[in-house]
Amino acid sequence: MREEYGFVPDDTFREGRAAVLRQLLELPALFRTPHGRAQWEARARQNLTAELDLLTV
């Protein structure tokens, strides 16, 4: 993701990416199907939280 936005200054990228991650984490579900929620929801939320933690340290 960062490579695609290489033209954006680091601080600006971190702030914007963190905002996107927070918005995703606020959703009631990341996946639309029951299968997706059951199989991937918990791990996806862990991944988003871990990335957010790295960006805001």
N, C-alpha and C positions, 0 to 999 in steps of 0.2 A: 504494500500500500504506500509506504513512504516513498519508494522509488517513483511511483506515478506522480507524486506531488513534490518532486525534488526542487521545483522552482519556488516553493513556499518556504519562508523562513522557519527554522525549527520551532521556535516558540509559538508561532501562529499555527503551525501544523499540530503541535501537541494540544493546544487549546481547542482547535476545531475537531480533532479526532476524539478527544475526551468528551466533548459535547455530544458527538454522534453515539459514542458508546453508552453514555448516560441515557440518551433517548431510547436506545435499544433495550437497555436493562429495565427501563420503566414500562415497557410493553408487558401486557399480561401474558403473552406467549410469543416466542420467537418463530415458532413453526405453526403452520395452519392446520396440519393434519394431526389426528391423534397419534399416529405412528411416529411422526417427526417429534412431537412433544415427548412421547414416551422414550424414544431412542436417543435423542440428541439434546433435548432442552437443558438438562442439568449441566452437561459438559460444555455446551455452548455458553451458558451463563458464567461458568467458571472461567472459560477462556476470555470472555469479554471483561470480566472483573480483573483478571490477571493483567490484561493489557492496560486497562484503566489505571491500575495501581502503578505500573511501570511509567506511564505517561505523567502521572501526577506526583511522583516522588521528588 
